[in-house]
Structures are given as C-alpha cells and as structure tokens.
C-alpha cells in the first residue's frame, strides 16, 4: 500500500513537471529559433554583434514579456500600497516647542495609539469595538517624528511634526485604509482638545442636582453655579470681548450680564419667597441642622474673639509714643553706600492678627444671624401645599432659564475654542496618486534590470554556447 502511494505521487509529480517543461519549451521555441538563426548566419561575427542582432529580432517578444512582468509587479505594488495610508501631524501652539500640551502638561504623542482613541476611531467608522481586536489595530499604527522646532539639548530635540502610518488591520474589511486614517486623525483631535485644551467642565449643568434639596439649598446651589459660570465668562471677556459665533449676536460680555441679572432677580426673588413662606421638605430636621451649624459657628466666633482680645491686649501694652516702623542702617553693595531701611516691629504683626481675627468673627456673626432669621421664619411658616407647589414652579422656571443661558454659553464657547485652537493640530493626509501606488520608480528599475538581464543572457549564450539555444 505504501509503495503504491509513493508510486502514485511520483507519477503525479512527473506528469506535472513534464507539462511545465513542455510549456516553457513551447514558450521559448521562437526565441531558440531566432538565436539559432543568428548564430548560423553570423557565425564568424563577435558575440556582442550577434547579441545586438538577436536583441533587435527579439524586440517584440521581449517587449511582450516586459509588459507582462511590469503589469504583474504594478498590480502587486498597487495592492500593497492600498493596505497602508500615511499623514503628517503638526503641532502649532507655542508650548509645543517645549514638549508640552496647550495646558502646560507633558505632551505624549503615543496617546494617538491609545485604546481610547482607537475605539473612538472605530465608532466613527461604524465598527463595534468588541467585534475586532483593538490591540492588533493599535499595533498597526506607527508614529515617528519628522522634524524638530524649538531648542536642542545635545542629541535630544523637541519634535513638533510626526509621520503617522496605519496599515490595514485584519478584521476590518468594509472601511478603506484611507478612511481609517482620516477617522483616526479626527478621533485624536477630539480627545486632544477635550483633554488638553480649556477645561469646560464648569459649564456642565445637570438639572437632577436639585432633586431632593431643601428649598433654600436650591437657591444656594443655583447661585454657586451662576458664579462659577460668571467667573469663566469674565475670563473669556478678557480674551475677546466682541467674539460671536455667527449665529446669534451674543458675546461673552452680554451673556455675563444675563447671568448677573439672573442671580440678582430670579434667584433672589425665589429665595425671598421661600423665606417669606417658611416652607421646607422636612422642617424639623432642617431646623436641627441650622441650630447645629450655629453652635459650631458660635464656637468658631468665640475662638476668633479670644484671638482678637489676646492680640489687642498685646498691642495696648506698648507705649503709645512708640512707632510701628523702625529705621535701620543698611548697606547697598552695588553702590557702596549706606541708607536707612524701614522694617516692621512685632506690634505691627500683632495688630494685623487682631484685625484678621475680628473680621473673621464679624463674618461668622453674620452667618449666625442669618441662620437664626431662617430658623425663625421656618418656625412661623405654615408649609402650605400651595406655597410648596409655587416654589417648585419657580425652580422649574429657573432651571429652564438657566438651561437656556447655559446652552448659549456652551455654543458660544465651543465656537470660540474652535476659532482659537483651529491650528493647534493640523493633519496633512497624503493621498497617493496612481503613479505613487504603482511605484513607477521601482517599475522603471525593474524594466532596466529585465532589459539588461535579457541582453546579458543573450551575450552569455553566444559567447559561451556558440550556436545559440538548443531546440
């Protein structure tokens, strides 16, 4: 059985090579005929002359073979280049020359290959990240610096331009490599701006944050959020007072005025109504909390007043005729002369400590008075259902109004960031032309090599085998 199988395989191989050899004999029969004819007709001539004559007679056959080889090679190169795409990313902000991001944190180009960026790229491509191997896609991306800008320390330099290449990863079939690269650049831009540009988290507003809060706490939290956004807007006003998004006429200054009006009128009107009606979700618990806060504040008040009394008594122990500033002789080494310098005494510091302690105590006393007034009004209030419903309607109205202002602030701020940072990162995606994809330079080298090889083969044939190729 074993010998039969071996004989069978041997017979198949013999038949295959026989067919293969016969094909090449037929293919080269015209070549052999021409070379043998040249060898017979120009037998007394030099090998070089016979080679030139044979090369001219074989020009059509050689041209056909050359076209066939270049066609196969071009198809191979085009298919290979379709599996990769490249782009150049440039950093154009001032901090990049120091190796930093716009917010002065350390810049790391390899975040472009992070799973977060790759998953966002897949999302833009419409591909489920769980259906592919994210690690393999990360491995298919390469990043290398292309130039330097800024300063150089020995052999170390700060790169501000990077070459990005992505190869077609396995498992991604419905998206071209060029589109993958485009979405990769978009994903990294989004992550970069969100992480390293301006911090806009202060503009976020969640209506659910007011759920379950005491009515007075709603006013306090609303005022806090308004003040945070006002501070952010005032920073923008210092940067650009007249910027608009082209959709509305709102500026950062006009939105800051609207927020100020909202705090002055809407929030204060709501707070006054709550105090006037004395409503609360849990009046007994709220009063206990306020009493405890007043107790803690009273302890802090007593501590500050004790510090004030101690410092004040220390100051009064000094003679009224003493000055709080002492003149001492000092040398100016650059000019080589003396002058009288002013310095503070210990009494000055004690006076400052006394003033600070008194100011803190007065602030705490004001808080205690305010809480006591709230407690009195809560105790006097009837907590009527109609008043509670009216307060809820006022909260809803404030949420709607504040939400509308917040949306306008966010829209204007997004437009401003886009305007301000549009050149922070730029990508130049290198789309390959047909000649680049075919690698015409390599095809040219291949054509020269084929022509030279064919000529050399003919010369060797005439030089060493005399009469040409045997039939």
Buried (B, 14 or more C-beta within 10 A) or exposed (E): EEEEEEEEEEEEEEEEEEEEEEEEEEEBEEBBBBBBBBBEEBEEBEBEEBBBBBBEBBEEBBEEBBEEBBEEBBEEBBEEBBEBBBBBBBBBBEBBBEBBBBEEEEBEBEBBBBEEBBBBBBEBBEBEBEEBEBEEBBEBBEBEEEEBBBEEEEEEBBBBBBBBBBBBBEEBEEBBBBBBBBBBBBBBBBBBBEEBBBEBEEBEBEEEBBEEBBBBBBBEEBBEBBEEBBEBBEEBBEEBEEBBBEEEEBBBBBBBEBBBEBBEEBBEEBBEBBBEBBBBEEBEEBBEBBEEEBEEBEEBBEBBBEBBEEBBEBBEEEEEEEEEEEEEEEEEEEEEEEEEEEEEBEBBBBBEBBEBBBEBBEBBBEBBEEBEEBBEBBEEBEEEEEBBEBBEEBBEEBBEEBEEBBEBBBBBBEBBBEEBBEEBBBBEBBEBEEEBBBBBEEBEEBBEEBBEEBBEEBBEBBEEEEEBBEE
